[in-house]
């Protein structure tokens, strides 16, 4: 008997979908920030704004009781404070920038990007008088060199939770996040405490209080450990300094973000069965034994959610459709991770972006294989795959994260992508997944084009460029004369295995030089690919989404 059918899950999704989905606009309809296409040539900034299509974040509120609704109000208020903290981390003084900008549409685009650099165009500046974005964002002095950083005698300089600044004599010193952003963290912690007063699940109540405390002292491990022990909470929240993408100098520093979530309890129960396969999948990875000696935690969770609010780093550039946390390797090895599938956002991206892309770029004979169930599975197992492989190098270089520095995020995302497809193949062969493997592979190929459009400033974009060029080299696809692409399934399978082995070895060896070479050689967009991607722009297919969200959007009272 099959444990799971993606098609059954899809039908459950459609039955549980809120009224938003019935009203979803086609990708050519306009959001409130868009204007008539005839105006775009006169206003290039509007064209940039039109790269994003607006999506309303809602859920079936009838499934929430009054206490849960009050919890949601305070959770949303709490995550809003991640916005100003992230603005300071990525740029600096938001008010000064907005006062500097005179054009109203440029201000709108700065709000979308949390600064004057275009996240969908390799972080190029779009505000007059603003230079290139510093690789270290605003975590380090902009004039600091890597040599100066390496020579400095500051024990916590590589901490995820410190800023580096100069004293009056020009010497470097560190500031803990909880001190640098104290005014925002105190307000956010207060809202989490208020939310805890209404929370009925005792484990969730305790988590909110622990997380509030963590915002004030930067000690997130205890709350991460407790978060992994929660099983029955209907509501959830991701909040704090979490991902390292913003620090492209060293990949050390984390960025503040927040996501408010409501769990689909029935759907999550069906997904949970896959966790038990992790040890077997780890054992069967196509790499030498020393690169798979770590044991993935089997207490990991695999759940489905509706996302109701995004803030901070989570709300920039290409919006996440799935989450794998905590990032703390100690927590991962002891308790695993929680994989959160954001089904309402995922469905919106599939309908509004992926399907239109496939209708232009995929060979007509293979478009029938573009399926939401395959997109869901590929995305889901991408997050599961973060827990596979190796976290610590095999040669004493420490964690793969620190050994690979600024390249770690791109390589880790690339690993998760390719191992996710590997897991789909393995589970399909075991009879645990339904459908045709051609569905998963073709949808995977179309998704590469979707993510490449995020650009070289995005870790996911770089990962997809590397995979595209690697697949091309291995003959995993063919470009037709009409500019469409056809998947060569057998060769894609072989490329999937060899790329999985390559990335796992690079991480296990902590080989910074080899990874740098891989990024330089394959993390690029060829002129031909640029032309093919331009066809998507010419067809007005959005690159990503922005949100209509908040307390009022949910019909709640503050």
ABEGO torsion letter per residue (X at the ends): XBABBAAAAAAAAAAABBAAAAABBBAABBBAABBBAAAAAABAAAAAAAABBBBBBBBBAAABBAAAAAAAAAAAAAAAAAAAAAAAAAAEBAAAAAAABABAAAAAAAAAAGEABBAABGGBBABBGBBBBBAAEAABBAABBAAAAAABBBAAAABAABBBBBBAAGBBBBBBAAAAAAAAAAAAAAAAAAAAAABABAAAAAAAAAAAAAAAAGBAAAAAAAAAABAABABBBBBEBABAAABAAAGABBBBBBBBBBBBAAAAAAAAAAAAAAAAAAAABBBBAAAAABBBBAABBBBBBBBABBBEAAABEBBBABBBOBABAAAAAAAEBBBBBBAAAAAAAAAAAAAAAAAAABBAAAAAABBAAAAAAAAAAAAAAAABEBABBAAGAEBAAAAAEAAAAAAAAAAAAAAAAAAAAAAAAAGABBEBAAAAAAAAAAAAAAAAAAEAABAAAAAAAAAAAAAAAAGABBBBAAGBBBBBAAAAAAAAAAAAAAAAAAAAAGBAAAAAAAAAAAABBBAAAAAAAAAAAAAGBBABBBBBBEAAAAGBBX
